[in-house]
Amino acid sequence: MRSPIYLDYAATTPVDPSVADLMSQYLTSQGIFGNPSSSTHRFGRLAAEAVAIARAHVAALIDADPGEIIWTSGATEANNLALRGISRTRQGRHFVTSKTEHKAVLDVCRRLGKEGWTGTYLDPQADGLIAPDQLAAALRPDTVLVSLMHVNNETGVVQDLAALGALTSARGVLLHVDAAQSAGKLPIDLKTLPIDLLSLSAHKLYGPKGIGALFIRHRPNRIQLEPLLYGGNQERGLRAGTLPVHQIVAMGEACRIAGTGLVDECARLQALRDRLWYGLSTLDGTVLNGHPTRHWPGILNVSFAGITAEALLAAVPDIAVSTGSACTSATAEASHVLRAMGCDAERARGAIRFSLGRFTTCEEIDYTIQVVIEAVNRLRDLSPLWHPARAYSSLIDWSAPV
């Protein structure tokens, strides 16, 4: 039997072998296992040095200062620390976000709404982008924070952070960016981008699960946050708890590796994504969900007319793909991202997310094209709904992206 093909890198990535090897050196008595807060002996000092090196690697990946990096348990905690931390230190009571954000942002925003805040949830354009004039119209005198993701986790659409950030900066509004899907995959230069807070996750860039970071800009004015956790002075009092040195070191190494090959890897993935899309688009009634050019090449979101996503996933058991975000894949709801983009329920429920990564090969893409086409044709032959859908598809150009 053929080994299963993994095309769900947007959900999580396997730990890079060299990262795993390094991580193992910080666990046992033969390695560096000390508590970095124990500065009175060599074990603690060595651990603290390792944490400092890792912090520098993370900062270098996004062109930040190491002192602006705070360790968290992942992007979800980083998002919570950014949004809830700001909400407790600012006078205004209004925030702006979009309807296509990850649940780790939307659920926090809903919680803020229960605590007296007012939120504006932007509708994206049909291609998934937030237009600068949309954001400009949503900003109010009491707006404290705007939270927008860089790369959408379901469609791969890339927001124009420079243009959006220019608006928030000019109005004195803080900009938080969820970069879980973009850090280590697209260039991020925080020396030039007007971003105040940025969330990172290690397991999206070939590091381990359970570790992430939050960038908090220090210049020109240090941003003040209220911590979520109390019980220690770690991370300058912003995140209490003993630092998991093995995870931190692994995240640092994953960021270092990602930074060295970022441009070449992006080009390689673009070629693979193009190959996958061109192969799948030979099927009638196939539509691309998202922007045709402003996308990260590791994500391809496609709907097949007349086919439900659940049926297609069951028909290709040796290919690991998803119906959208891993955090909501267990629910029967249509993607909130695609519905916000204007897709009808049938198209949204039929969407499949293919996400490619460092270990994806051309042979795997070709096999996926073959198997998916065969499965779609087989399911359509069995479906009484397909022939009307096919007749309808003749009236529109299904290959044209929305």
C-alpha angles and dihedrals in degrees: 000000000000116000113252116265117232114217099153100092091136088066094050140325128228113253111261109251093236090050091051091049092052092045091056090060091068100056113063138053089260090061139043103296102147128125108259090217090061096089096162095080141039096254092060095041093053090051091049090051090052091051091050092051091049091049089053091051092052091047092049091054091061099029094248135134115265089234089063093063121094120186118234136169091260144309092300092061090041090054091048093048091049098047101033093036091056094043091063096051105043133079099219122082104203131094135177127214137146133257091238097062123121117268088249087071102030094052091050090050091051089052090052088052089059089052095058102275124131118221134197113207111200122218110225123226117262089269093054098254125130108224117223091235089056090056093043091054091050097053116101135184089259096046109127105172143016117200118193130157121236100217119020111237094219105038104020091231111161117219120219097247094175093059095040093045092051088061096049093044092051090052095045092245121142118241120212119190127195101215098171091120098039109040109104091010103066128027113267117186110184090179087073107019112087095231120139102186128020130182124215135188126199098205092061091061103043097280128114127284118254100048133087141138144229122219111215115187115233102184137104087002125006110242113232119217132182109231122241094211129049130191107087146025097248117137092022090302094302098104119025120204140079109293114246096230095186092055094042093051090048092052091049092052092046089054092048092052093045092053095052096057103024100119096044093046092050090053092048092051091047090057091049093047091050090050091050094047095046090050096048094042090066085078116091114245097027118141133184116229111212141022117330095222111008096074140109104248095227093075129063119176116193137173123204114207115240093016130100117218092233092055093049094048090052090050094055103044094159093059118074108215131136144221092236137297115019088223092064102026092106092063127084093224120119114250110283088209095058093041089053088052089057100259115149119243095258094054093043092050090049095053121121123195116213111189121187131200152172095302098042113119135201090243090056091051092051092049091048091052091051096047096044093049091050091048094048092049091047093050092046091052088056096044122091087199098061102075094056088045091050091050089051092047090060088068095058139040102252092181092062112096119238 
